[in-house]
C-alpha cells in the first residue's frame, strides 16, 4: 500500500467587507515532509477569483481546471460556477473518485466546494479545509471576535500561523491572496 499523502491547511476569511484566502505550503507523505513549498492558492480571472485546494494535488488540479471552465461558461458568476461544478461532481463517475476540496472566493462570496460535491457557504464568514482546518478555523473565529480591528488578510495570516504551531501537517510557508475588485 502506498503511503497516504496528507497536506495542507486552507483558510478563507470575510471580515469588514474584505476577503482573503491563504494556505500553507506543506505536503506530507506518511510521516515525512515531502515538500514544504507547495503552492495551493491560485488566482483566476485576472485575480478576481481566488481558489485554495486541499487533498490530492492531481485531483485538485483537475477540479481547478473544471472550475475555471465553469467560471467562463457562466460569466464569472462564482456561485453558479461552483454549483455547476458540484452537479458534475455528483453525476460524473470519474469526478466522484477525486480526493480534493476547494475554497473559492471573489470580492463578494466565500464558498467551500466539498469532496462530496457540495457547495457550502461557511458560517461566520470563515471557510477552512485540509488537515489543519479546525485549528485555523478556531483561531480565525477567535480573531474575528476579539481582534476586529485586524484586516481579513491579517486574520488569515495569524490563524494559519497558529494552525502551523499545532498541526504537524501544516507549516509556516504561507501564500495569501485577496480577490481583485
C-alpha positions in Angstrom: 0.0 0.0 0.0 1.3 3.4 -0.9 1.8 6.0 1.9 -1.1 8.4 2.2 -0.2 12.0 1.2 -1.6 14.5 3.7 -1.3 18.1 3.1 -2.5 21.5 3.8 -4.5 24.0 5.6 -6.5 26.4 3.5 -8.4 29.3 5.2 -10.6 32.0 3.8 -12.0 34.9 5.9 -14.5 37.6 5.1 -14.3 40.5 7.5 -15.4 44.1 7.3 -16.1 43.9 3.6 -12.8 42.2 2.7 -12.0 38.6 1.8 -8.6 36.9 2.0 -7.6 33.3 1.3 -4.4 31.6 2.2 -2.7 28.2 2.6 0.4 26.7 4.0 3.0 25.0 1.8 3.5 21.6 3.3 2.8 18.2 1.7 3.4 15.2 3.9 3.9 11.6 2.8 3.2 9.2 5.6 5.4 10.6 8.4 7.8 12.6 6.2 7.5 16.1 4.8 7.6 15.5 1.1 7.6 19.2 0.1 7.5 22.4 2.1 6.6 25.0 -0.5 3.6 23.7 -2.4 1.6 26.5 -3.9 -2.1 25.7 -3.0 -3.6 29.1 -3.7 -4.4 30.1 -7.3 -5.8 33.3 -8.8 -8.2 33.0 -11.8 -10.0 35.5 -14.0 -7.3 38.2 -13.7 -7.1 37.8 -10.0 -10.8 38.4 -9.4 -11.3 34.8 -8.2 -9.0 33.1 -5.7 -9.0 29.4 -5.0 -7.3 27.2 -2.5 -7.2 23.4 -2.6 -6.6 20.5 -0.2 -6.2 16.8 -1.0 -4.6 15.0 -3.8 -2.7 17.6 -5.9 -3.5 15.9 -9.2 -7.2 15.7 -8.3 -7.2 19.3 -7.1 -5.8 20.5 -10.4 -8.4 18.5 -12.3 -11.1 20.3 -10.2 -9.4 23.6 -10.6 -9.5 23.2 -14.4 -13.1 22.2 -14.4 -14.0 25.1 -12.1 -12.2 27.6 -14.4 -14.2 26.2 -17.3 -17.4 26.7 -15.3 -16.4 30.3 -14.5 -16.0 31.1 -18.2 -19.2 29.3 -19.1 -21.3 31.1 -16.5 -19.9 34.7 -17.0 -17.6 34.6 -14.0 -20.5 34.0 -11.6 -18.7 32.4 -8.7 -21.7 30.7 -7.0 -23.2 29.5 -10.2 -19.8 28.0 -11.4 -19.4 26.3 -8.0 -22.9 24.8 -8.1 -22.5 23.6 -11.7 -19.1 22.0 -10.8 -20.8 20.3 -7.8 -23.5 19.0 -10.1 -20.9 17.5 -12.5 -19.0 16.1 -9.5 -22.1 14.2 -8.4 -23.0 13.0 -11.9 -19.6 12.1 -13.2 -18.3 8.7 -12.1 -14.7 9.8 -12.6 -15.1 13.1 -10.7 -16.7 11.3 -7.8 -13.4 9.4 -7.1 -11.4 12.6 -6.8 -10.0 13.3 -3.4 -9.9 17.0 -3.1 -11.7 20.1 -1.8 -11.6 23.7 -2.7 -12.3 27.1 -1.1 -13.2 29.7 -3.7 -13.9 33.4 -3.3 -14.3 36.6 -5.2 -14.8 40.1 -3.7 -18.4 39.2 -2.6 -18.6 35.5 -1.9 -16.7 32.8 0.0 -17.6 29.2 -0.7 -16.4 25.6 0.1 -16.7 23.1 -2.7 -16.5 19.8 -0.8 -15.2 16.4 -1.7 -18.7 15.1 -1.9 -19.8 17.7 -4.5 -21.5 20.1 -2.1 -21.2 23.9 -2.2 -21.2 25.4 1.3 -21.5 29.0 2.4 -19.5 29.0 5.6 -20.9 30.0 8.9 -19.5 33.2 10.4 -17.6 34.0 7.2 -14.7 31.6 7.9 -14.0 28.7 5.5 -11.4 26.1 6.3 -10.3 22.8 4.7 -7.5 20.4 5.0 -5.6 18.7 7.8 -5.3 21.8 9.9 -8.7 23.2 9.1 -10.2 23.1 12.5 -7.2 24.7 14.2 -7.2 27.5 11.6 -10.9 28.0 11.8 -10.9 28.2 15.6 -8.1 30.7 15.5 -9.9 32.8 12.8 -13.1 32.8 14.7 -11.3 34.0 17.9 -9.6 36.7 15.9 -12.9 37.9 14.4 -14.4 38.1 17.9 -11.5 39.5 19.9 -9.4 41.4 17.3 -12.0 43.0 15.0 -9.5 45.8 14.1 -7.4 43.3 12.0 -7.9 43.0 8.3 -9.2 39.8 6.7 -5.6 39.2 5.4 -4.1 39.6 8.8 -6.6 37.2 10.3 -5.8 34.6 7.7 -2.1 35.0 8.3 -2.3 34.9 12.1 -4.7 32.0 12.1 -2.6 29.9 9.7 0.5 30.5 11.8 -1.5 29.3 14.9 -2.5 26.2 13.0 1.1 25.6 11.9 2.2 25.7 15.5 -0.3 22.9 16.4 -0.8 20.8 13.3 2.0 18.6 12.1 0.6 18.7 8.5 0.8 22.5 8.3 3.9 24.7 8.0 4.6 28.4 8.1 5.3 28.8 4.4 2.1 30.8 3.6 0.6 32.2 0.4 -2.2 34.6 0.9 -4.2 36.3 -1.8 -7.1 38.7 -1.9 -9.5 38.8 -4.9 -9.2 41.9 -7.1 -12.2 44.2 -7.5 
